[in-house]
């Protein structure tokens, strides 16, 4: 959130959730796109030992606190994405 709000500093953050033989990963990359700050969000799922499968890619234009959570919104998929939990 700080990198996004303070000068659109490049940053990379990965949130993961693990099961017995699965891993769900949500990767956030902050970068400047077309003169505006953006958060690229990539969700992937992996059934071990197979390689990860990309489930979705989206670009979000805002990061904010919302109901005790930190979220990215104004996304290409018209959804709000949590930066603190995978649901």
Secondary structure, 3 states (H helix, E strand, C coil): CHHHHCCCCCEEEEEEEECCCEEEEEEEEEEEECCEEEEEEEEEEEECCCCCEEEEEEEEEEEEEECCEEEEEEECCCCCEECCCCC
